[in-house]
């Protein structure tokens, strides 16, 4: 039998130690492709390197803004270093299948290091671009929030405006070198014009709050990002505060004081601030003119409101020139003087109770006014007309006296005030009659009942009145529950008339 061939060796025969060969295997394994193991014919280890590299590519590609998870990078780096170390140990005594010389393999390993290095550089560029696109997408979403907010009222859109502003701030502060950050100034200009759009539409009152909000922007963004925008709202807000206040002043609304107050406090040296005093003065003049118009009472009320509100504005704004204080004083004086025209209007409209109160107040407030005498007469006539409406058909004059004597006697234990109006108007008081008493209702119903009859010395007063109809009202003094008595006397020449006041459950009269 022929001899059997010798068994095949399990692997390449051991070779003398060679550091260059070990370094070459290590460098080839660092490529991530396991090429060092290929030259040693260690196919399983090579496959492990390829699988690890493939898994890393699956995780990393396509490149996005989040990048590769740190754990994956650390794991892969540990694997490459382990493969390099293990390959170096294995290659120290194992011959290479190719190339035959270790220096050539070492050179090949160095050249192949360009693969992972180039891949890393390419991936970094792709990742950077992905980050840029993500930042641009954030900017675009913020811009769309602003655009959508411009279609809604400011209060409804404010939260979206703040969200967009936070994106702009983050891009400017934390991504300053990005393309998105370079676009932030343009987005901010659009932001300002959108938030402050009501100003462009001359919707002054609506523009105030958005413009106030925009003035807070320097607290939220770097100054270099804002530039001239930091002062953009100032003139617009000053103008809006004035125009809104002027509109409220003209309409008789209350918030004009707040608007003008904000203007004078925030922009005291601005052009709009200089127009506040003239606007207030013009409003006073307009109300003064309206006192002579069809609605004098409304004008008086407006003047008194102006007096109070201008005074409040003067105190809150530091009225150094005193112009507001002067305007407030004139409004108050004109309001007091205008009470006369208001009372006349109320009298003509048949609102006698209001006319009496207004004229009494006018007399009290204007001691030296030329209309005080007639105002007293109108107050008396208005009180008479409250009991006898026919007495209020004509405004009383300041005339006095007449050719007919009328004596008024008081057959009552109470002091009484006698009011009369007609061709002349006046009033006087009679003291109570000592020893007189109130009549019972039954007494007044008896045939022949006649008060002020007999030899008693009744308190009395004689007045002279013209021919015509005079209306009398007798009211007890000091009683808020007694009902005034009344009488209508048609006075004719050649007669002497007597009025008698007496007391029953209510006050009666006769002549």
C-alpha positions as CSV (number, residue, x, y, z in Angstrom):
1,X,0.0,0.0,0.0
2,X,1.5,3.3,-0.9
3,X,2.1,5.7,2.1
4,X,-0.7,8.3,3.0
5,X,-0.1,12.0,2.3
6,X,0.7,14.1,5.4
7,X,-2.3,16.0,6.9
8,X,-2.9,19.7,5.9
9,X,-1.8,22.2,8.5
10,X,-4.7,24.0,10.4
11,X,-3.4,27.4,9.4
12,X,-0.4,29.1,7.9
13,X,2.8,28.2,9.6
14,X,4.0,30.5,12.3
15,X,6.4,33.1,11.2
16,X,9.0,35.0,13.0
17,X,7.6,38.0,14.9
18,X,7.2,41.1,12.6
19,X,6.1,44.4,14.1
20,X,5.6,45.9,10.7
21,X,3.2,43.1,9.8
22,X,1.3,43.5,13.1
23,X,0.9,47.3,12.4
24,X,-0.3,46.7,8.9
25,X,-3.0,44.3,10.1
26,X,-4.1,46.7,12.8
27,X,-4.3,49.6,10.3
28,X,-6.2,47.6,7.8
29,X,-8.8,46.6,10.4
30,X,-9.2,50.3,11.3
31,X,-10.8,50.8,7.9
32,X,-13.9,49.1,9.3
33,X,-13.9,46.5,6.5
34,X,-11.9,43.8,8.3
35,X,-9.2,43.7,5.6
36,X,-6.5,42.9,8.1
37,X,-8.4,39.7,9.0
38,X,-8.8,39.0,5.2
39,X,-5.0,39.0,4.8
40,X,-4.8,36.6,7.7
41,X,-7.6,34.4,6.3
42,X,-9.8,35.0,9.4
43,X,-13.1,35.2,7.6
44,X,-15.4,35.1,10.6
45,X,-13.7,38.0,12.2
46,X,-13.7,39.9,8.9
47,X,-17.5,39.2,8.6
48,X,-18.0,40.6,12.1
49,X,-16.3,43.8,11.1
50,X,-18.4,44.1,7.9
51,X,-21.6,43.5,9.8
52,X,-20.7,46.1,12.4
53,X,-19.9,48.6,9.7
54,X,-23.2,47.8,7.9
55,X,-25.2,48.3,11.1
56,X,-23.6,51.6,11.7
57,X,-24.4,52.7,8.1
58,X,-28.1,51.7,8.7
59,X,-28.2,53.8,11.8
60,X,-26.4,56.8,10.4
61,X,-27.9,57.0,6.9
62,X,-29.6,59.1,5.7
63,X,-27.9,61.8,7.7
64,X,-30.4,63.9,9.8
65,X,-30.1,66.7,12.3
66,X,-30.1,64.4,15.3
67,X,-26.9,62.6,14.0
68,X,-25.8,59.1,15.1
69,X,-26.6,58.1,18.7
70,X,-23.6,58.5,20.9
71,X,-23.9,54.9,22.2
72,X,-23.6,53.6,18.6
73,X,-20.5,55.6,17.9
74,X,-18.8,54.6,21.1
75,X,-19.7,50.9,20.5
76,X,-18.3,51.1,17.0
77,X,-15.1,52.8,18.0
78,X,-14.6,50.2,20.7
79,X,-15.1,47.5,18.1
80,X,-12.6,49.0,15.6
81,X,-10.0,49.4,18.3
82,X,-10.6,45.9,19.5
83,X,-10.3,44.6,15.9
84,X,-7.1,46.7,15.5
85,X,-5.6,45.3,18.7
86,X,-6.6,41.8,18.0
87,X,-5.4,42.0,14.4
88,X,-2.0,43.3,15.6
89,X,-1.6,40.4,18.0
90,X,-2.7,37.9,15.3
91,X,-0.5,39.4,12.6
92,X,2.6,39.5,14.7
93,X,3.5,35.8,14.0
94,X,1.1,35.0,11.0
95,X,2.2,35.4,7.5
96,X,0.1,37.4,5.1
97,X,-1.5,35.8,2.1
98,X,-0.8,39.0,0.2
99,X,1.1,41.2,-0.3
100,X,4.2,39.3,0.6
101,X,6.0,42.2,2.2
102,X,4.7,43.8,5.4
103,X,5.8,47.4,4.5
104,X,3.6,47.2,1.4
105,X,0.6,46.0,3.5
106,X,1.4,48.8,6.0
107,X,1.3,51.4,3.2
108,X,-2.0,49.9,2.0
109,X,-3.5,50.2,5.5
110,X,-2.4,53.8,5.7
111,X,-4.1,54.5,2.3
112,X,-7.3,52.7,3.3
113,X,-7.6,54.9,6.4
114,X,-8.8,57.5,4.0
115,X,-12.1,55.5,3.7
116,X,-13.3,56.0,7.3
117,X,-11.8,59.5,7.4
118,X,-13.4,60.5,4.2
119,X,-16.7,58.9,5.2
120,X,-16.6,60.8,8.5
121,X,-16.0,64.1,6.7
122,X,-18.8,63.4,4.2
123,X,-21.2,62.4,7.0
124,X,-20.3,65.6,8.9
125,X,-21.1,67.7,5.9
126,X,-24.4,65.8,5.4
127,X,-25.2,66.2,9.1
128,X,-24.4,69.9,9.1
129,X,-26.7,70.3,6.1
130,X,-29.5,68.4,7.8
131,X,-29.1,70.6,10.8
132,X,-29.3,73.7,8.6
133,X,-32.5,72.4,7.0
134,X,-34.0,71.6,10.4
135,X,-33.2,75.1,11.6
136,X,-34.7,76.6,8.4
137,X,-37.8,74.5,8.9
138,X,-38.1,75.9,12.5
139,X,-37.7,79.4,11.1
140,X,-40.4,78.7,8.4
141,X,-42.8,77.3,11.0
142,X,-42.3,80.4,13.1
143,X,-42.8,82.7,10.1
144,X,-46.0,80.9,9.3
145,X,-47.2,81.3,12.9
146,X,-46.7,85.0,12.6
147,X,-48.5,85.2,9.3
148,X,-51.4,83.3,10.7
149,X,-51.5,85.5,13.7
150,X,-51.9,88.5,11.5
151,X,-55.3,87.2,10.5
152,X,-56.5,87.3,14.1
153,X,-56.9,89.9,16.8
154,X,-53.8,90.5,18.8
155,X,-55.1,89.0,22.0
156,X,-56.0,85.8,20.3
157,X,-52.6,85.6,18.4
158,X,-50.3,86.8,21.2
159,X,-49.3,83.3,22.4
160,X,-48.3,82.4,18.8
161,X,-46.3,85.6,18.5
162,X,-44.5,84.7,21.6
163,X,-43.8,81.1,20.4
164,X,-42.4,82.5,17.1
165,X,-40.3,85.0,19.1
166,X,-38.8,82.2,21.2
167,X,-37.7,80.5,17.9
168,X,-36.1,83.7,16.6
169,X,-34.3,84.2,19.9
170,X,-33.0,80.6,20.0
171,X,-31.7,80.8,16.5
172,X,-30.0,84.1,17.1
173,X,-28.4,83.1,20.3
174,X,-27.6,79.4,19.9
175,X,-27.2,79.0,16.2
176,X,-25.7,82.4,15.3
177,X,-23.7,81.1,12.3
178,X,-26.5,79.2,10.6
179,X,-28.3,80.2,7.5
180,X,-31.5,80.4,9.5
181,X,-30.0,82.8,11.9
182,X,-28.9,85.0,9.0
183,X,-32.5,85.2,8.0
184,X,-33.8,86.1,11.4
185,X,-33.5,89.9,10.8
186,X,-35.8,89.7,7.8
187,X,-38.2,87.6,9.8
188,X,-38.2,90.1,12.6
189,X,-39.0,93.0,10.2
190,X,-42.0,91.0,9.0
191,X,-42.8,90.2,12.6
192,X,-42.9,93.9,13.6
193,X,-45.0,94.9,10.6
194,X,-47.5,92.1,11.2
195,X,-47.9,92.6,14.9
196,X,-48.2,96.4,14.4
197,X,-50.4,96.1,11.3
198,X,-53.4,97.9,13.0
199,X,-51.2,101.1,13.0
200,X,-50.9,101.0,9.2
201,X,-54.7,100.6,9.0
202,X,-55.1,103.7,11.2
203,X,-57.0,101.6,13.7
204,X,-55.4,103.6,16.5
205,X,-57.0,102.1,19.6
206,X,-56.5,98.5,18.4
207,X,-52.8,99.3,17.6
208,X,-52.0,100.4,21.2
209,X,-51.6,97.0,22.9
210,X,-49.6,95.4,20.0
211,X,-47.2,98.3,19.9
212,X,-46.7,98.2,23.7
213,X,-45.9,94.5,23.3
214,X,-43.3,95.3,20.6
215,X,-41.6,97.8,22.9
216,X,-40.7,94.8,25.1
217,X,-38.7,93.1,22.3
218,X,-35.3,94.5,23.4
219,X,-35.7,92.5,26.6
220,X,-36.1,89.3,24.6
221,X,-33.6,89.5,21.7
222,X,-30.0,90.5,21.2
223,X,-29.6,94.2,20.3
224,X,-27.6,93.4,17.3
225,X,-30.5,91.4,15.9
226,X,-33.0,94.2,16.4
227,X,-31.0,97.2,15.2
228,X,-33.3,100.0,14.3
229,X,-36.4,97.8,15.1
230,X,-35.8,98.5,18.8
231,X,-37.1,102.0,18.3
232,X,-39.7,101.1,15.6
233,X,-42.8,101.1,17.9
234,X,-42.0,104.3,19.7
235,X,-43.3,107.0,17.4
236,X,-46.1,104.7,16.2
237,X,-47.3,104.1,19.8
238,X,-47.1,107.8,20.7
239,X,-49.3,108.6,17.6
240,X,-51.7,105.8,18.4
241,X,-52.1,106.8,22.0
242,X,-52.9,110.4,21.0
243,X,-55.3,109.5,18.2
244,X,-57.1,106.9,20.3
245,X,-57.4,109.3,23.2
246,X,-58.6,112.1,20.9
247,X,-61.3,109.8,19.5
248,X,-62.4,108.8,23.0
249,X,-62.5,112.5,24.0
250,X,-64.6,113.4,21.0
251,X,-67.0,110.5,21.7
252,X,-67.3,111.3,25.4
253,X,-65.8,108.0,26.5
254,X,-63.8,107.5,29.7
255,X,-60.6,105.9,28.5
256,X,-59.2,108.9,26.8
257,X,-57.7,109.9,30.2
258,X,-55.8,106.6,30.3
259,X,-54.5,107.0,26.7
260,X,-53.4,110.6,27.2
261,X,-51.9,109.7,30.6
262,X,-49.9,106.9,29.0
263,X,-48.7,109.2,26.3
264,X,-47.6,112.0,28.6
265,X,-45.9,109.6,31.0
266,X,-44.1,107.5,28.3
267,X,-43.4,110.0,25.6
268,X,-43.6,113.4,27.3
269,X,-41.4,115.2,24.8
270,X,-43.0,113.7,21.7
271,X,-44.9,115.6,19.0
272,X,-48.2,113.9,19.9
273,X,-47.8,114.8,23.6
274,X,-47.7,118.5,22.7
275,X,-51.1,118.1,21.1
276,X,-52.9,116.8,24.2
277,X,-53.5,120.2,25.9
278,X,-54.9,121.8,22.7
279,X,-57.2,118.8,22.2
280,X,-58.5,119.0,25.7
281,X,-59.0,122.7,25.4
282,X,-60.9,122.3,22.1
283,X,-63.2,119.7,23.8
284,X,-64.0,122.2,26.5
285,X,-64.8,124.9,23.9
286,X,-67.0,122.5,22.0
287,X,-69.0,121.6,25.1
288,X,-69.3,125.3,26.0
289,X,-70.8,125.9,22.6
290,X,-73.2,123.0,23.0
291,X,-74.6,124.6,26.1
292,X,-76.3,127.1,23.8
293,X,-77.6,124.3,21.5
294,X,-80.5,121.8,21.6
295,X,-79.0,119.6,24.4
296,X,-77.7,122.0,27.1
297,X,-78.1,119.5,29.9
298,X,-75.9,117.0,28.1
299,X,-73.4,119.7,27.5
300,X,-73.3,120.6,31.2
301,X,-72.8,117.0,32.1
302,X,-70.0,116.8,29.6
303,X,-68.3,119.9,31.0
304,X,-68.5,118.5,34.5
305,X,-67.1,115.2,33.3
306,X,-64.3,117.1,31.6
307,X,-63.6,119.1,34.7
308,X,-63.1,115.9,36.7
309,X,-61.2,113.9,34.1
310,X,-58.9,116.8,33.0
311,X,-58.1,117.3,36.7
312,X,-57.2,113.6,37.1
313,X,-55.0,113.8,34.0
314,X,-53.3,116.9,35.3
315,X,-52.5,115.2,38.6
316,X,-51.2,112.0,37.0
317,X,-49.1,113.5,34.2
318,X,-47.3,116.3,36.1
319,X,-48.9,119.3,34.4
320,X,-45.8,121.5,34.6
321,X,-47.2,124.3,32.3
322,X,-50.6,124.4,34.1
323,X,-52.5,124.2,30.8
324,X,-54.5,121.2,31.8
325,X,-55.3,122.7,35.2
326,X,-56.6,125.8,33.5
327,X,-58.7,123.8,31.1
328,X,-60.2,121.8,34.0
329,X,-61.1,125.0,35.8
330,X,-62.8,126.6,32.8
331,X,-64.8,123.4,32.2
332,X,-66.0,123.5,35.8
333,X,-67.0,127.1,35.7
334,X,-68.7,126.7,32.3
335,X,-70.6,123.7,33.7
336,X,-71.8,125.7,36.6
337,X,-72.9,128.6,34.4
338,X,-74.5,126.2,31.9
339,X,-76.9,125.0,34.6
340,X,-79.2,127.9,33.8
341,X,-79.6,126.9,30.1
342,X,-80.1,123.3,31.3
343,X,-82.8,124.3,33.7
344,X,-84.6,126.4,31.1
345,X,-84.5,123.4,28.7
346,X,-85.9,121.1,31.4
347,X,-88.7,123.6,32.2
348,X,-89.7,123.8,28.5
349,X,-89.7,120.0,28.3
350,X,-92.1,119.8,31.3
351,X,-89.6,118.1,33.6
352,X,-90.5,120.6,36.4
353,X,-88.9,118.6,39.3
354,X,-85.5,118.5,37.5
355,X,-85.9,122.1,36.4
356,X,-86.5,123.2,40.0
357,X,-83.5,121.3,41.3
358,X,-81.2,122.5,38.6
359,X,-82.2,126.2,39.1
360,X,-81.8,125.9,42.8
361,X,-78.3,124.5,42.3
362,X,-77.5,127.2,39.8
363,X,-78.6,129.9,42.2
364,X,-76.4,128.3,44.9
365,X,-73.3,127.9,42.6
366,X,-73.5,131.3,40.9
367,X,-74.1,134.1,43.4
368,X,-73.1,136.8,41.0
369,X,-74.5,135.5,37.7
370,X,-76.7,137.9,35.7
371,X,-79.3,135.1,35.4
372,X,-79.6,134.4,39.1
373,X,-82.8,136.5,39.5
374,X,-84.7,134.8,36.7
375,X,-83.4,131.4,37.8
376,X,-85.0,131.9,41.2
377,X,-88.3,132.8,39.5
378,X,-88.0,129.7,37.3
379,X,-87.4,127.5,40.3
380,X,-90.5,128.9,42.0
381,X,-92.6,128.4,38.8
382,X,-91.3,124.9,38.4
383,X,-92.4,124.0,41.9
384,X,-95.9,125.5,41.3
385,X,-96.1,123.6,38.0
386,X,-95.4,120.3,39.8
387,X,-98.8,120.7,41.4
388,X,-100.5,122.8,38.7
389,X,-99.0,121.7,35.3
390,X,-100.8,124.5,33.5
391,X,-98.6,127.0,35.4
392,X,-95.6,125.7,33.4
393,X,-96.8,126.6,29.9
394,X,-94.7,129.7,29.8
395,X,-91.3,130.6,31.3
396,X,-91.7,133.2,34.0
397,X,-90.2,136.6,33.6
398,X,-88.5,138.9,36.1
399,X,-91.5,141.2,36.1
400,X,-93.0,142.3,39.4
401,X,-96.0,144.2,40.8
402,X,-99.4,144.9,39.3
403,X,-102.7,146.8,39.8
404,X,-104.7,144.2,41.7
405,X,-104.3,143.5,45.4
406,X,-104.3,140.0,46.6
407,X,-104.2,139.3,50.4
408,X,-103.1,135.8,51.6
409,X,-104.1,134.8,55.1
410,X,-102.9,131.8,57.1
411,X,-105.7,130.0,59.1
412,X,-103.3,127.3,60.0
413,X,-101.2,126.5,63.0
414,X,-98.2,125.8,60.7
415,X,-95.9,128.2,59.0
416,X,-96.5,128.1,55.3
417,X,-94.7,129.2,52.1
418,X,-96.9,130.7,49.4
419,X,-95.6,130.3,45.8
420,X,-97.3,132.0,42.9
421,X,-96.6,132.3,39.2
422,X,-98.3,133.8,36.2
423,X,-97.7,137.3,34.8
424,X,-95.4,137.7,37.8
425,X,-93.7,135.1,39.9
426,X,-92.7,135.1,43.6
427,X,-92.9,133.5,47.0
428,X,-93.2,134.5,50.7
429,X,-93.6,132.9,54.1
430,X,-96.5,133.4,56.6
431,X,-96.1,132.4,60.2
432,X,-98.6,130.0,61.8
433,X,-101.8,131.4,63.3
434,X,-101.7,131.3,67.1
435,X,-104.8,129.6,68.4
436,X,-105.8,128.3,65.0
437,X,-106.3,124.6,64.6
438,X,-106.6,122.1,61.8
439,X,-110.1,121.6,60.5
440,X,-111.6,118.1,60.4
441,X,-112.7,116.7,57.1
442,X,-116.2,116.9,58.3
443,X,-115.9,120.6,59.0
444,X,-114.8,121.3,55.4
445,X,-117.9,119.4,54.1
446,X,-120.4,121.5,56.1
447,X,-122.6,124.0,54.2
448,X,-121.3,127.5,54.8
449,X,-117.8,126.3,55.8
450,X,-115.6,129.4,55.4
451,X,-112.0,129.6,56.8
452,X,-110.3,132.8,57.6
453,X,-113.7,134.1,58.8
454,X,-114.1,136.1,61.9
455,X,-112.2,138.8,63.9
456,X,-109.0,136.8,64.4
457,X,-105.8,138.5,63.6
458,X,-104.6,136.1,60.9
459,X,-101.0,136.3,59.7
460,X,-101.3,137.8,56.3
461,X,-99.6,139.5,53.4
462,X,-100.9,141.6,50.6
463,X,-99.2,141.5,47.2
464,X,-99.9,143.4,43.9
465,X,-100.5,141.3,40.8
466,X,-101.3,142.0,37.2
467,X,-104.5,141.1,35.5
468,X,-104.6,137.5,34.3
469,X,-104.3,134.0,35.7
470,X,-102.1,133.4,38.6
471,X,-101.4,130.0,40.1
472,X,-101.0,129.6,43.8
473,X,-99.5,126.8,45.9
474,X,-99.5,126.8,49.7
475,X,-97.1,124.3,51.4
476,X,-96.6,123.8,55.1
477,X,-93.0,124.3,56.2
478,X,-91.1,121.6,57.9
479,X,-93.4,118.8,56.7
480,X,-92.3,116.3,54.1
481,X,-95.6,114.3,54.1
482,X,-98.2,117.1,53.8
483,X,-99.7,117.7,50.4
484,X,-99.4,121.3,49.1
485,X,-102.7,123.0,48.4
486,X,-103.3,124.9,45.2
487,X,-105.5,127.5,43.7
488,X,-105.9,129.1,40.3
489,X,-107.0,132.7,40.4
490,X,-108.2,134.6,37.4
491,X,-107.7,138.2,38.4
492,X,-109.8,141.0,36.9
493,X,-109.7,144.7,37.3
494,X,-111.9,146.3,40.0
495,X,-111.8,143.4,42.5
496,X,-109.9,142.8,45.7
497,X,-108.9,139.1,46.2
498,X,-108.2,137.1,49.3
499,X,-106.5,133.7,49.5
500,X,-106.9,131.7,52.7
501,X,-104.7,128.8,53.8
502,X,-105.9,126.3,56.3
503,X,-105.1,122.8,57.5
504,X,-107.0,119.6,57.3
505,X,-105.4,116.3,56.7
506,X,-103.9,118.1,53.8
507,X,-103.6,121.8,53.3
508,X,-106.7,123.5,51.7
509,X,-107.2,127.0,50.4
510,X,-110.1,129.3,49.3
511,X,-110.9,132.9,48.7
